[in-house]
Amino acid sequence: MAVPPATKAVVVLGLDGARVAQEVAALRAAGRRVAGFVGDEEAEARAMATEMLGGVDEVVRV
């Protein structure tokens, strides 16, 4: 069974903290479970988001 888009876990990754926060807020408002990570290390961001959200369905780079 596919996970409905509103329940997908997303990690937002980027170097601009304000931009990451803006995207996190927008995705949360849309009903997504979101973790934000300031940096460019996708493996670290995925590990953190997995710990926080129980998994990662999508990585969004900003």
Phi, psi and omega per residue, in radians:
M1 nan 2.280 -3.136
A2 -1.297 2.599 3.092
V3 -1.419 2.212 3.091
P4 -1.016 2.498 -3.090
P5 -0.923 -0.604 -3.082
A6 -1.206 -0.299 -3.105
T7 -1.857 0.007 -3.130
K8 -1.125 2.532 3.097
A9 -1.625 2.221 -3.058
V10 -2.194 2.436 2.958
V11 -1.963 2.271 3.101
V12 -1.758 2.250 -3.018
L13 -2.226 2.291 3.091
G14 -3.071 2.942 -3.102
L15 -1.571 -0.336 -3.132
D16 -1.715 1.860 -3.081
G17 -0.992 -0.687 3.137
A18 -1.146 -0.706 3.134
R19 -1.183 -0.714 3.085
V20 -1.055 -0.829 -3.129
A21 -1.067 -0.696 3.131
Q22 -1.101 -0.777 -3.135
E23 -1.198 -0.678 3.082
V24 -1.038 -0.821 -3.135
A25 -1.074 -0.735 -3.134
A26 -1.134 -0.744 -3.135
L27 -1.206 -0.676 3.085
R28 -1.111 -0.705 3.111
A29 -1.090 -0.472 3.114
A30 -1.490 0.020 3.074
G31 1.645 0.158 3.128
R32 -1.468 2.670 2.960
R33 -1.558 2.140 -2.945
V34 -2.357 2.466 2.945
A35 -2.165 2.467 3.112
G36 -1.906 2.524 -3.124
F37 -2.408 2.111 3.090
V38 -1.624 2.011 -3.101
G39 2.650 -3.010 -3.134
D40 -2.232 0.226 -3.135
E41 -1.613 1.686 -3.071
E42 -1.088 -0.674 -3.126
A43 -1.070 -0.755 3.104
E44 -1.142 -0.731 3.132
A45 -1.104 -0.740 3.116
R46 -1.124 -0.734 3.138
A47 -1.093 -0.790 3.130
M48 -1.108 -0.790 -3.118
A49 -1.161 -0.619 3.097
T50 -1.100 -0.736 3.100
E51 -1.115 -0.740 -3.086
M52 -1.361 -0.676 -2.979
L53 -1.922 -0.141 -3.112
G54 1.438 0.256 3.136
G55 2.569 2.949 3.127
V56 -2.332 2.166 3.086
D57 -1.680 -0.420 -3.023
E58 -2.705 2.510 3.019
V59 -1.986 2.232 3.106
V60 -1.992 2.130 3.092
R61 -1.743 2.317 3.110
V62 -2.176 nan nan
